[in-house]
Amino acid sequence: MSTPHPPGSTRNLSDEALTAAVIASFDGASSERFRTVAQSLVHHLHAFLAESRPSEQEWAAAIDFLTRTGQISDERRQEFILLSDVLGVSMLVIGINHPAGEGATESTVFGPFFVAGAPEIANGEDIARGAPGAPCLMTGTVRSLDGTVLAGAVIDVWQADEAGFYDVQYPDLDGARGRAQLRTLSDGSFSFWSVLPTAYPIPADGPVGELLAAAGRGPMRPAHVHFMVAAPAHATLITHVFVAGDEHLDGDAVFGVKASLIAPFERHEPGSAPDGRVLDEPYYTMHYDMVLAPAPAPASEKG
């Protein structure tokens, strides 16, 4: 005769009882938010497995995929961000936390190529620092929702070069190229020179590339420049400005394009640029105005 096991035992569980038991195992979590998220994760993960019914070999392959995703990630490459991007998770999280509307500039994906501590520059300087590409003068303003200019707002900007590579993708490059940090002037304006952005494929030589190939999906991103804009009492904006007319605007591998973020990059013949710089080759200009939303109220102040 077998010895009965006590209530709450994890012995001899059916599939349904197993899911309930794992969910209940988080009941004693010290953080209510952690408990909610962990129990929801278990619920939906078990439901996914019950629906898709993977073989043991398939589950082992999934674990291997995630393991290799971590192994290829380092200070220059974040494969998990890339995975989040191509699965649409990054844009979904952005939509939850930064819903469109109210007149603020829309947010989009952060991407895997941001590097903290970019060189600080003065307005009007060139961030290309030898990166290949046609010269491009980028200008704009930063304002609050009520139209107040935001002087001293901190802007991080980063982009790929003409070949479609970010500086961190060049293993032998000594310093930053195509990235910098600057502050808006007293009238809320900013300006810098760089190169004309170009469309490029996301890194496809790792696990995420394998996933895209298996799905028959393309790796291309439309041409864009990344901006992160921060000002006191305002929500930090993470966004892109996309090049109007790019052939990949409707097929972005990471689902990040929004119509409000598309801007013309106008071509000009050699000569004097708007800031007085004289160029002996064709160049481009782009102007885009950023509008920041107010910072969200602390959780203690919400109803």
Secondary structure, 3 states (H helix, E strand, C coil): CCCCCCCCCCCCCCHHHHHHHHHHCCCCCCCHHHHHHHHHHHHHHHHHHHHHCCCHHHHHHHHHHHHHHHHHCCCCCCHHHHHHHHCCHHHHHHHHHCCCCCCCCCCCCCCCCCCCCCCECCCCCECCCCCCCCEEEEEEEEEECCCCECCCCEEEEECCCCCCCCHHHCCCCCCCCCEEEEECCCCCEEEEEEECCCCEECCCCCHHHHHHHHHCCCCEECCEEEEEEECCCECCEEEEEEECCCCCCCCCCCCCCCHHHEECCEEECCEECCCCCEECCCEEEEECCEEECECCCCHHHCC
